[in-house]
Amino acid sequence: MSNGQLAFLGGGNMGRALIGGLLRRGTRPEHISVGESFAAARLSLAADFGIQATDNNAAAAETASVIVVAVKPQIAGEVLAPLKPLLQRTRPLVISIAAGIRTMALEGWCGAGVPVVRAMPNRPALVGAGATGLYAPASVSNAQRSIAEKVMQAVGEVVWVSEEDHLDVVTALSGSGPAYFFLLAELLTQGATDLGLEPTAARRLAIATLHGAGQLAYSGMQTGDGDLAKMRAEVTSKGGTTEAAVKSLESADLRAIVARALEAATRRGRELAEQFGAS
Ligand SMILES: NC(=O)c1ccc[n+]([C@@H]2O[C@H](COP(=O)([O-])OP(=O)(O)OC[C@H]3O[C@@H](n4cnc5c(N)ncnc54)[C@H](OP(=O)(O)O)[C@@H]3O)[C@@H](O)[C@H]2O)c1
């Protein structure tokens, strides 16, 4: 990612996370420009990363071969449409992380011939441990896909999906996923407190367990097949404590509860996309 100019439109939480990750991986600050409307955010980008930030999106995008759209979905059109003549002239690769905004809308704002890739990152990207789903229409070349992949790998794991609709499932799984694990850790904290542990001790143990289980599963995925049922079996001795808890969860139909939750999130993602995603 060290060649060519990379422009960010929006230097908020996600934009900053990506910029930090790219710099850590060797992209030079002078190769990144940012269009950002909020003055305090521009100052902190300059102070923290030594990056040129401007309130003029066209100036930020002028020489870019890759543009990352990192503004809220509601304003993606407002930000991109005025740049159409510039984009038609320069034909950069546009990577949008604006949740729910369909490629058809993005292509409409950018104009024909501008390759568009959609990315759905999640909040752990802020600490470099993100999970991103990527989708590109067939017109996007392998070389362009590989650039998009490298940009998003700056904040963690990247997985391609073959159909645009699947990004709504990615949103339900990894986009919203951190909240599910936080909820489980909250419930474990409460349960342990009810059984007599000090609340602070219970919370620390719950969070450390969340962290440790995540690390163990992730290293299992990198070194092997990431078989979660096998990893679970390794902590579940026959007749032991884990087995007692898992049996209790299964008898309460946890599988169906989780399936319904994912369906609800996917459905809601589609409803929100209908609101903002149309061109
Ligand atoms: N944060 C997450 O966990 C997460 C996860 C997955 C996907 N996403 C997606 O990533 C995108 C960005 O999210 P975020 O959390 O980074 O949002 P954010 O922190 O609000 O960042 C958006 C930034 O864009 C700036 N902006 C607003 N209007 C602009 C304009 N006309 N030109 C240039 N910059 C402008 C905003 O400035 P102002 O403050 O002045 O408005 C803000 O600094 C969203 O589409 C979101 O759906 C975020």
The ligand as an SDF file (V2000), in Angstrom:
LIG
                    3D

 48 52  0  0  0  0  0  0  0  0999 V2000
  -17.5230    2.7550   14.1640 N   0  0  0  0  0  0  0  0  0  0  0  0
  -17.8280    1.4990   13.9000 C   0  0  0  0  0  0  0  0  0  0  0  0
  -17.7520    0.6290   14.7540 O   0  0  0  0  0  0  0  0  0  0  0  0
  -18.2570    1.0890   12.5120 C   0  0  0  0  0  0  0  0  0  0  0  0
  -18.3900   -0.2790   12.2170 C   0  0  0  0  0  0  0  0  0  0  0  0
  -18.7560   -0.6480   10.9160 C   0  0  0  0  0  0  0  0  0  0  0  0
  -18.9960    0.3120    9.9430 C   0  0  0  0  0  0  0  0  0  0  0  0
  -18.8860    1.6220   10.2740 N   0  0  0  0  0  0  0  0  0  0  0  0
  -19.1810    2.5870    9.2380 C   0  0  0  0  0  0  0  0  0  0  0  0
  -18.0940    3.4370    9.0550 O   0  0  0  0  0  0  0  0  0  0  0  0
  -18.5630    4.7280    8.6980 C   0  0  0  0  0  0  0  0  0  0  0  0
  -17.8860    5.7530    9.5590 C   0  0  0  0  0  0  0  0  0  0  0  0
  -18.2160    5.4650   10.9280 O   0  0  0  0  0  0  0  0  0  0  0  0
  -17.4330    6.1620   12.1060 P   0  0  0  0  0  0  0  0  0  0  0  0
  -17.7840    5.4230   13.3440 O   0  0  0  0  0  0  0  0  0  0  0  0
  -16.0210    6.3350   11.7350 O   0  0  0  0  0  0  0  0  0  0  0  0
  -18.2040    7.5630   12.1020 O   0  0  0  0  0  0  0  0  0  0  0  0
  -17.6830    8.9440   12.6840 P   0  0  0  0  0  0  0  0  0  0  0  0
  -16.7400    8.7170   13.8080 O   0  0  0  0  0  0  0  0  0  0  0  0
  -18.9060    9.7980   12.9050 O   0  0  0  0  0  0  0  0  0  0  0  0
  -16.8460    9.4930   11.4590 O   0  0  0  0  0  0  0  0  0  0  0  0
  -17.3850   10.1180   10.3510 C   0  0  0  0  0  0  0  0  0  0  0  0
  -16.5490   11.3700   10.1290 C   0  0  0  0  0  0  0  0  0  0  0  0
  -16.8810   11.9560    8.8740 O   0  0  0  0  0  0  0  0  0  0  0  0
  -16.9620   13.3440    9.0760 C   0  0  0  0  0  0  0  0  0  0  0  0
  -17.7830   14.0310    8.0910 N   0  0  0  0  0  0  0  0  0  0  0  0
  -19.0840   14.3780    8.1750 C   0  0  0  0  0  0  0  0  0  0  0  0
  -19.4860   15.0260    7.0770 N   0  0  0  0  0  0  0  0  0  0  0  0
  -18.4000   15.0900    6.2650 C   0  0  0  0  0  0  0  0  0  0  0  0
  -18.2020   15.6470    4.9920 C   0  0  0  0  0  0  0  0  0  0  0  0
  -19.1700   16.2740    4.3250 N   0  0  0  0  0  0  0  0  0  0  0  0
  -16.9710   15.5330    4.4390 N   0  0  0  0  0  0  0  0  0  0  0  0
  -15.9940   14.9180    5.0860 C   0  0  0  0  0  0  0  0  0  0  0  0
  -16.1390   14.3790    6.3120 N   0  0  0  0  0  0  0  0  0  0  0  0
  -17.3300   14.4570    6.9090 C   0  0  0  0  0  0  0  0  0  0  0  0
  -17.5700   13.4560   10.4480 C   0  0  0  0  0  0  0  0  0  0  0  0
  -17.3690   14.7680   10.9220 O   0  0  0  0  0  0  0  0  0  0  0  0
  -18.5340   15.4730   11.8350 P   0  0  0  0  0  0  0  0  0  0  0  0
  -18.2780   14.9860   13.1940 O   0  0  0  0  0  0  0  0  0  0  0  0
  -18.3100   16.9100   11.6090 O   0  0  0  0  0  0  0  0  0  0  0  0
  -19.8700   14.9840   11.2840 O   0  0  0  0  0  0  0  0  0  0  0  0
  -16.8100   12.4050   11.2060 C   0  0  0  0  0  0  0  0  0  0  0  0
  -15.5900   12.8680   11.7120 O   0  0  0  0  0  0  0  0  0  0  0  0
  -20.0680    4.7190    8.8500 C   0  0  0  0  0  0  0  0  0  0  0  0
  -20.6750    4.6660    7.5920 O   0  0  0  0  0  0  0  0  0  0  0  0
  -20.3390    3.4860    9.6370 C   0  0  0  0  0  0  0  0  0  0  0  0
  -21.5680    2.9140    9.2430 O   0  0  0  0  0  0  0  0  0  0  0  0
  -18.5020    2.0290   11.5270 C   0  0  0  0  0  0  0  0  0  0  0  0
  1  2  1  0
  2  3  2  0
  2  4  1  0
  4  5  1  0
  4 48  2  0
  5  6  2  0
  6  7  1  0
  7  8  2  0
  8  9  1  0
  8 48  1  0
  9 10  1  0
  9 46  1  0
 10 11  1  0
 11 12  1  0
 11 44  1  0
 12 13  1  0
 13 14  1  0
 14 15  2  0
 14 16  1  0
 14 17  1  0
 17 18  1  0
 18 19  2  0
 18 20  1  0
 18 21  1  0
 21 22  1  0
 22 23  1  0
 23 24  1  0
 23 42  1  0
 24 25  1  0
 25 26  1  0
 25 36  1  0
 26 27  1  0
 26 35  1  0
 27 28  2  0
 28 29  1  0
 29 30  1  0
 29 35  2  0
 30 31  1  0
 30 32  2  0
 32 33  1  0
 33 34  2  0
 34 35  1  0
 36 37  1  0
 36 42  1  0
 37 38  1  0
 38 39  2  0
 38 40  1  0
 38 41  1  0
 42 43  1  0
 44 45  1  0
 44 46  1  0
 46 47  1  0
M  CHG  2   8   1  16  -1
M  END
$$$$
